[in-house]
Amino acid sequence: MELSLSGNAIKTFARCIMCLARVGNELAIQASPSQLAFHTLNSSRSAYQSITFKPDFFDVYTVSGNQVQCSVLLKAICSLLRTPIASIDNLRMKLPDPDASKEQWALECSSGMKKTYWITCNVEPDIQHLSLDRGTFPSDFVVRPRDLNRLLANFQSSLQEITIIATEPTSLPSDDASEIGGKAVELRSYVDPTKENDSSLHTQLWIDLTEEFCSILTLETL
């Protein structure tokens, strides 16, 4: 398996790796001629993330055989991406053969410097797949990344969990409906019920779905 990318694709790739690293510690890689899939699972098996790339995302993408799979530690990938992304002209990853014990990652920088890393990998990874019937869930929460970033900017950066509550406006009590103006989606700081006398800052944010998404928001601090 071999892949190579350059330009804006490197920025997108790096952001995907950082996003996966926020969820789990290990990156499971599944490569086939039709796609490259990254999977990760957190230690408590309560959060899962999967990102899929199509071959045309890369400058070069080759896979020998029907499928190649392995896993590596995400902190190892993050460490090589500490090189400023803007200074990287080309990023290349190569797994010499399906049974290889190490992957080769190479960076070609605009300064002419070349960096090569050999990262230990597991060729028999425990790859998990999410078995979920989306049709059983009556609610969908769809948001543009830029708008989601604006929403999350209202919360403390150290906050690890946020509670999202979606309510049909017609099901709200009359008093509550008048208070929030029919807003049906609420984001609030997660409050651990087992903690007593919690003095941390709690933030509550309502979204008015009748307006353009994220155009008018009401922020309240409890």
C-alpha positions, 0 to 999 in steps of 0.5 A: 500500500502506498499513498501520496498527497500534496497541497490543500489535501495535506491540510485536510488529512492533518485535520482528520488525524487530529480529529481522530486523535480526540476520540481514540488512541489507536488508528485502524487503517483499512485500505482497498482499491476503492477507498481508504478508511480510518477508524478509532474507538475510545478506551471505554468503547463509548465513542467511535469515529470513522473517516473515509477517503476516495482514491482521487483525494490522493496524488498517488494511491495504490493497494496490492490485493483486495484489502490491506489493514493494520493499526498504528498509535495516533500519537505517533502520527500526530508527532510527525504532523508537528511539522508546520503543515504550510511547510510540507510540499508532499506527504507519503505513506508506504506499507512495504507489504501486508505483513510488514511490521512498520509503516514508512511516513515521509515528508518533503518540506519546501525548504528542501528538508526530507523527514522519514519516519518508521512507525510500528504497526499491528498487522492484525488490528481489532477493527470495529464497525458501527452497527447502527440503524439510523432509521430508528432515530427520529432526530437529525442534527445537521450543521455546517462545520463553520457554524458548529465551531461558532457554537462551540466557541461559546463554551469553555475550551476545557469542557469535555462534554456538551449536552444537546437537547432537541425538542419539538416546539409544539411539545414545550410547555407554554411558559417554556415556549414563551421564554425561549421563543419556540427554540427547539435545540439547546446546547448546555454544559454537561453537569455530572450529577455525582458531583456536589457543590460544582462551582464550575461555569455552566453555559446554556445556548438556544438555537432558533430554528425559524431563523437562518441557522446560527444567525441569532443565538441567545447565550445565558450563563447559569 
